[in-house]
Amino acid sequence: MYKKISNIVEKEIGGELIIVPLVDSVAQMDKVFSINEVGVFIFSLLDESISFENLLEKVVNEFDVSANEAAQDVKAFLEKAIEIGVVERVKGQRI
């Protein structure tokens, strides 16, 4: 299961969403995360905890891509988002 963290700032700029994690109300500018349309869709689904499988199913249905391609994209997105600190793994699930 995955979920976005609550301490972030989101701003849409030029068709992309810029996400910056906050620590003690201070923006962590070295961890800025810029995402495209697919990333915005995935990120919007992370308001509540959601499994990798459910994310994958929703991406395949929304963007009419193969499950293989979607799995690679969702996995890459989650790995980067976790690394930057804007998404967290809950219940110990691994990618």
TIRO-2110 file (N, C-alpha, C; in Angstrom, 1 decimal):
// TIRO-2110
0.8, -1.2, 0.0, N, 1, A
0.0, 0.0, 0.0, CA, 1, A
0.9, 1.2, 0.0, C, 1, A
0.4, 2.3, -0.7, N, 2, A
1.2, 3.5, -0.8, CA, 2, A
0.2, 4.7, -0.5, C, 2, A
0.8, 5.8, -0.1, N, 3, A
0.1, 7.0, 0.3, CA, 3, A
1.0, 8.2, 0.2, C, 3, A
0.5, 9.3, -0.3, N, 4, A
1.3, 10.5, -0.3, CA, 4, A
1.4, 11.1, 1.2, C, 4, A
2.5, 11.7, 1.4, N, 5, A
2.7, 12.3, 2.8, CA, 5, A
1.9, 13.5, 2.9, C, 5, A
1.6, 14.0, 4.1, N, 6, A
0.8, 15.1, 4.3, CA, 6, A
1.5, 16.4, 4.3, C, 6, A
2.8, 16.4, 4.5, N, 7, A
3.6, 17.7, 4.6, CA, 7, A
4.2, 18.0, 3.3, C, 7, A
3.4, 18.4, 2.3, N, 8, A
4.0, 18.8, 1.0, CA, 8, A
3.3, 20.1, 0.5, C, 8, A
3.9, 20.7, -0.5, N, 9, A
3.4, 21.8, -1.2, CA, 9, A
3.3, 21.4, -2.6, C, 9, A
2.1, 21.6, -3.2, N, 10, A
1.9, 21.3, -4.6, CA, 10, A
1.6, 22.5, -5.4, C, 10, A
2.2, 22.7, -6.6, N, 11, A
1.9, 23.8, -7.5, CA, 11, A
2.0, 23.4, -8.9, C, 11, A
0.9, 23.7, -9.7, N, 12, A
0.9, 23.4, -11.1, CA, 12, A
1.6, 24.6, -11.9, C, 12, A
2.6, 24.2, -12.7, N, 13, A
3.3, 25.2, -13.5, CA, 13, A
3.6, 24.6, -14.9, C, 13, A
3.1, 25.3, -15.9, N, 14, A
3.3, 24.9, -17.2, CA, 14, A
2.9, 23.5, -17.6, C, 14, A
1.8, 23.0, -17.1, N, 15, A
1.3, 21.7, -17.4, CA, 15, A
1.9, 20.6, -16.6, C, 15, A
2.8, 20.9, -15.6, N, 16, A
3.4, 19.9, -14.8, CA, 16, A
3.0, 20.3, -13.3, C, 16, A
3.0, 19.3, -12.5, N, 17, A
2.8, 19.5, -11.0, CA, 17, A
4.2, 19.4, -10.3, C, 17, A
4.5, 20.5, -9.6, N, 18, A
5.7, 20.6, -8.8, CA, 18, A
5.3, 20.2, -7.4, C, 18, A
6.0, 19.3, -6.8, N, 19, A
5.8, 18.9, -5.4, CA, 19, A
7.0, 19.1, -4.6, C, 19, A
6.9, 19.7, -3.4, N, 20, A
8.0, 19.9, -2.5, CA, 20, A
7.7, 19.5, -1.1, C, 20, A
8.5, 18.5, -0.6, N, 21, A
8.2, 18.1, 0.8, CA, 21, A
8.6, 19.2, 1.8, C, 21, A
7.9, 19.2, 2.9, N, 22, A
8.2, 20.2, 4.0, CA, 22, A
8.7, 19.4, 5.2, C, 22, A
9.7, 20.0, 5.9, N, 23, A
10.1, 19.5, 7.2, CA, 23, A
10.1, 20.7, 8.1, C, 23, A
9.3, 20.5, 9.2, N, 24, A
9.1, 21.6, 10.1, CA, 24, A
8.6, 22.9, 9.4, C, 24, A
7.7, 22.8, 8.5, N, 25, A
7.2, 23.9, 7.7, CA, 25, A
8.2, 24.6, 6.8, C, 25, A
9.3, 24.0, 6.5, N, 26, A
10.4, 24.5, 5.7, CA, 26, A
10.4, 23.7, 4.4, C, 26, A
10.4, 24.3, 3.2, N, 27, A
10.4, 23.6, 2.0, CA, 27, A
11.8, 22.9, 1.8, C, 27, A
11.9, 21.7, 1.4, N, 28, A
13.1, 21.0, 1.1, CA, 28, A
13.4, 21.1, -0.4, C, 28, A
14.0, 22.2, -0.8, N, 29, A
14.1, 22.5, -2.2, CA, 29, A
15.1, 21.6, -3.0, C, 29, A
15.9, 20.8, -2.2, N, 30, A
16.7, 19.8, -2.9, CA, 30, A
16.0, 18.6, -3.2, C, 30, A
14.7, 18.5, -2.8, N, 31, A
13.9, 17.3, -3.1, CA, 31, A
12.6, 17.7, -3.9, C, 31, A
12.7, 18.7, -4.8, N, 32, A
11.6, 19.1, -5.6, CA, 32, A
11.3, 17.9, -6.6, C, 32, A
10.0, 17.6, -6.8, N, 33, A
9.6, 16.5, -7.6, CA, 33, A
8.6, 17.1, -8.7, C, 33, A
8.9, 17.0, -9.9, N, 34, A
8.1, 17.5, -11.0, CA, 34, A
7.5, 16.4, -11.8, C, 34, A
6.2, 16.4, -12.0, N, 35, A
5.6, 15.2, -12.6, CA, 35, A
4.7, 15.7, -13.7, C, 35, A
4.5, 14.7, -14.7, N, 36, A
3.7, 15.0, -15.9, CA, 36, A
2.3, 14.5, -15.7, C, 36, A
1.5, 14.5, -16.7, N, 37, A
0.1, 14.1, -16.6, CA, 37, A
-0.2, 12.7, -16.0, C, 37, A
0.6, 11.8, -16.4, N, 38, A
0.4, 10.4, -15.8, CA, 38, A
0.8, 10.4, -14.3, C, 38, A
1.9, 11.1, -14.0, N, 39, A
2.3, 11.3, -12.6, CA, 39, A
1.3, 12.0, -11.8, C, 39, A
0.7, 13.0, -12.3, N, 40, A
-0.4, 13.7, -11.6, CA, 40, A
-1.5, 12.8, -11.4, C, 40, A
-1.9, 12.0, -12.3, N, 41, A
-3.0, 11.0, -12.2, CA, 41, A
-2.7, 10.1, -11.0, C, 41, A
-1.5, 9.5, -11.1, N, 42, A
-1.1, 8.5, -10.0, CA, 42, A
-1.1, 9.2, -8.7, C, 42, A
-0.4, 10.4, -8.6, N, 43, A
-0.3, 11.1, -7.3, CA, 43, A
-1.7, 11.4, -6.8, C, 43, A
-2.7, 11.8, -7.6, N, 44, A
-4.0, 12.1, -7.2, CA, 44, A
-4.7, 10.9, -6.5, C, 44, A
-4.3, 9.7, -6.9, N, 45, A
-4.9, 8.5, -6.3, CA, 45, A
-4.3, 8.1, -5.0, C, 45, A
-3.2, 8.8, -4.6, N, 46, A
-2.5, 8.5, -3.4, CA, 46, A
-3.0, 9.3, -2.2, C, 46, A
-4.2, 10.0, -2.3, N, 47, A
-4.7, 10.7, -1.2, CA, 47, A
-5.1, 9.7, -0.1, C, 47, A
-5.5, 8.6, -0.5, N, 48, A
-5.8, 7.5, 0.4, CA, 48, A
-4.9, 6.3, 0.1, C, 48, A
-4.6, 5.5, 1.1, N, 49, A
-3.8, 4.3, 0.8, CA, 49, A
-4.3, 3.5, -0.3, C, 49, A
-3.4, 3.1, -1.2, N, 50, A
-3.8, 2.3, -2.4, CA, 50, A
-2.7, 1.3, -2.7, C, 50, A
-3.1, 0.1, -3.2, N, 51, A
-2.1, -0.9, -3.5, CA, 51, A
-1.5, -0.7, -4.9, C, 51, A
-0.4, -1.3, -5.1, N, 52, A
0.3, -1.2, -6.4, CA, 52, A
-0.7, -1.7, -7.5, C, 52, A
-1.3, -2.8, -7.2, N, 53, A
-2.2, -3.5, -8.2, CA, 53, A
-3.4, -2.5, -8.6, C, 53, A
-3.9, -1.9, -7.6, N, 54, A
-5.0, -0.9, -7.9, CA, 54, A
-4.5, 0.3, -8.7, C, 54, A
-3.4, 0.8, -8.3, N, 55, A
-2.8, 1.9, -9.1, CA, 55, A
-2.6, 1.4, -10.6, C, 55, A
-2.0, 0.3, -10.7, N, 56, A
-1.8, -0.3, -12.1, CA, 56, A
-3.1, -0.4, -12.9, C, 56, A
-4.1, -0.9, -12.3, N, 57, A
-5.4, -1.1, -13.0, CA, 57, A
-5.9, 0.2, -13.4, C, 57, A
-5.9, 1.2, -12.5, N, 58, A
-6.4, 2.5, -12.8, CA, 58, A
-5.6, 3.2, -13.9, C, 58, A
-4.3, 3.1, -13.9, N, 59, A
-3.5, 3.7, -15.0, CA, 59, A
-3.8, 3.0, -16.3, C, 59, A
-3.9, 1.7, -16.4, N, 60, A
-4.2, 1.0, -17.6, CA, 60, A
-5.5, 1.4, -18.2, C, 60, A
-6.5, 1.6, -17.3, N, 61, A
-7.9, 2.0, -17.7, CA, 61, A
-7.9, 3.4, -18.2, C, 61, A
-7.2, 4.3, -17.5, N, 62, A
-7.2, 5.7, -17.8, CA, 62, A
-6.4, 6.1, -19.1, C, 62, A
-5.3, 5.4, -19.3, N, 63, A
-4.4, 5.8, -20.4, CA, 63, A
-4.3, 4.8, -21.5, C, 63, A
-5.0, 3.8, -21.5, N, 64, A
-5.0, 2.8, -22.5, CA, 64, A
-3.6, 2.3, -22.9, C, 64, A
-2.9, 1.9, -21.9, N, 65, A
-1.5, 1.4, -22.1, CA, 65, A
-1.5, -0.1, -21.7, C, 65, A
-0.5, -0.8, -22.1, N, 66, A
-0.4, -2.2, -21.7, CA, 66, A
-0.1, -2.3, -20.2, C, 66, A
-0.5, -3.4, -19.6, N, 67, A
-0.2, -3.6, -18.2, CA, 67, A
1.3, -3.6, -17.9, C, 67, A
2.1, -4.1, -18.9, N, 68, A
3.5, -4.2, -18.7, CA, 68, A
4.1, -2.8, -18.7, C, 68, A
3.7, -1.9, -19.6, N, 69, A
4.2, -0.6, -19.7, CA, 69, A
3.8, 0.2, -18.5, C, 69, A
2.5, 0.1, -18.1, N, 70, A
2.0, 0.8, -16.9, CA, 70, A
2.7, 0.3, -15.7, C, 70, A
3.0, -1.0, -15.5, N, 71, A
3.7, -1.5, -14.3, CA, 71, A
5.1, -0.8, -14.2, C, 71, A
5.8, -0.7, -15.3, N, 72, A
7.1, -0.1, -15.3, CA, 72, A
7.0, 1.4, -14.9, C, 72, A
6.0, 2.1, -15.5, N, 73, A
5.8, 3.5, -15.2, CA, 73, A
5.4, 3.7, -13.7, C, 73, A
4.5, 2.9, -13.2, N, 74, A
4.0, 3.1, -11.9, CA, 74, A
5.1, 2.8, -10.9, C, 74, A
5.9, 1.7, -11.2, N, 75, A
7.0, 1.3, -10.3, CA, 75, A
8.0, 2.4, -10.2, C, 75, A
8.4, 3.0, -11.4, N, 76, A
9.4, 4.0, -11.5, CA, 76, A
8.9, 5.3, -10.7, C, 76, A
7.6, 5.6, -10.9, N, 77, A
7.1, 6.8, -10.2, CA, 77, A
7.1, 6.6, -8.7, C, 77, A
6.7, 5.4, -8.2, N, 78, A
6.7, 5.2, -6.8, CA, 78, A
8.1, 5.2, -6.2, C, 78, A
9.0, 4.6, -6.9, N, 79, A
10.4, 4.5, -6.4, CA, 79, A
11.0, 6.0, -6.2, C, 79, A
10.7, 6.8, -7.2, N, 80, A
11.3, 8.2, -7.2, CA, 80, A
10.5, 9.0, -6.1, C, 80, A
9.2, 8.8, -6.1, N, 81, A
8.4, 9.6, -5.1, CA, 81, A
8.8, 9.2, -3.6, C, 81, A
9.1, 7.9, -3.4, N, 82, A
9.5, 7.5, -2.1, CA, 82, A
10.9, 8.0, -1.8, C, 82, A
11.8, 8.0, -2.8, N, 83, A
13.2, 8.5, -2.6, CA, 83, A
13.1, 10.0, -2.3, C, 83, A
12.3, 10.8, -3.0, N, 84, A
12.2, 12.2, -2.7, CA, 84, A
11.5, 12.5, -1.4, C, 84, A
10.7, 11.6, -1.0, N, 85, A
10.0, 11.7, 0.3, CA, 85, A
8.6, 12.3, 0.2, C, 85, A
7.9, 12.2, -0.9, N, 86, A
6.5, 12.7, -1.0, CA, 86, A
5.5, 11.6, -1.0, C, 86, A
5.9, 10.3, -1.0, N, 87, A
5.1, 9.1, -0.9, CA, 87, A
5.7, 8.2, 0.1, C, 87, A
4.9, 7.5, 0.8, N, 88, A
5.4, 6.5, 1.7, CA, 88, A
4.7, 5.2, 1.5, C, 88, A
5.4, 4.1, 1.9, N, 89, A
4.9, 2.8, 1.8, CA, 89, A
4.2, 2.6, 3.2, C, 89, A
3.0, 2.0, 3.1, N, 90, A
2.3, 1.7, 4.4, CA, 90, A
2.1, 0.2, 4.4, C, 90, A
2.0, -0.4, 5.6, N, 91, A
1.8, -1.8, 5.8, CA, 91, A
2.9, -2.7, 5.2, C, 91, A
4.1, -2.1, 5.1, N, 92, A
5.3, -2.8, 4.7, CA, 92, A
5.4, -3.4, 3.3, C, 92, A
4.5, -3.1, 2.4, N, 93, A
4.5, -3.6, 1.1, CA, 93, A
5.8, -3.1, 0.3, C, 93, A
6.4, -4.0, -0.5, N, 94, A
7.5, -3.6, -1.3, CA, 94, A
7.1, -3.5, -2.8, C, 94, A
7.8, -2.7, -3.5, N, 95, A
7.5, -2.6, -5.0, CA, 95, A
8.0, -3.8, -5.7, C, 95, A
END
